[in-house]
């Protein structure tokens, strides 16, 4: 992110200042995380089952496909 801004705009920001600028603009900065090696192979299936139980509906019974997006930021 820093290198992109510096290359494109010839401006250098301290990382903490850049994150403040992003928040002021209504955006969030998040680093991608690698997969946890302790994660079970069927983790996505487990999540889908828990969502069905929590929401009380089966996504296959819906007429339209609605995307579900989860995000976790600090």
C-alpha positions in Angstrom: 0.0 0.0 0.0 2.7 2.4 1.0 4.8 1.6 -2.1 1.8 2.0 -4.4 1.1 5.5 -3.0 4.7 6.5 -3.1 5.1 5.2 -6.7 1.9 6.8 -8.0 1.8 10.1 -6.1 5.4 10.5 -5.0 4.3 11.0 -1.4 5.5 9.0 1.6 3.2 8.5 4.7 4.1 7.0 8.0 2.0 3.8 8.4 0.0 5.0 11.4 -0.8 8.2 9.5 -1.9 6.3 6.4 -4.3 4.2 8.5 -5.8 7.4 9.9 -6.2 8.9 6.4 -8.0 5.7 5.3 -10.4 5.8 8.3 -11.2 9.5 7.6 -12.1 8.5 4.1 -14.4 5.7 5.5 -12.1 2.8 4.6 -10.3 0.2 6.6 -6.8 -1.3 6.2 -6.5 -5.0 6.8 -3.7 -7.4 6.1 -4.5 -10.8 4.6 -3.9 -13.6 6.9 -2.7 -17.1 6.0 -4.9 -20.1 6.7 -4.6 -21.6 10.2 -3.1 -25.0 9.9 -5.3 -26.2 12.8 -8.4 -25.4 10.7 -10.4 -28.6 9.9 -10.7 -29.6 6.3 -14.4 -29.1 6.3 -14.4 -25.7 8.0 -16.6 -24.1 5.3 -19.2 -26.8 5.6 -19.2 -26.4 9.4 -19.6 -22.6 9.0 -22.5 -23.1 6.5 -24.3 -25.5 8.9 -23.9 -23.1 11.9 -25.2 -20.2 9.8 -28.3 -22.2 8.8 -28.9 -22.9 12.5 -28.3 -19.3 13.6 -30.4 -17.7 10.8 -33.1 -20.4 10.9 -33.2 -20.8 7.1 -31.6 -23.0 4.5 -29.9 -21.0 1.7 -30.9 -23.6 -0.9 -34.6 -22.9 -0.2 -34.3 -19.2 -1.1 -35.6 -18.0 -4.5 -32.7 -15.5 -5.0 -29.1 -15.9 -4.2 -28.1 -13.2 -1.7 -24.4 -12.8 -0.9 -23.3 -12.8 2.7 -20.2 -10.9 3.6 -18.4 -11.1 6.9 -15.5 -8.8 7.8 -13.4 -8.5 10.9 -11.4 -5.4 11.5 -9.4 -4.1 14.4 
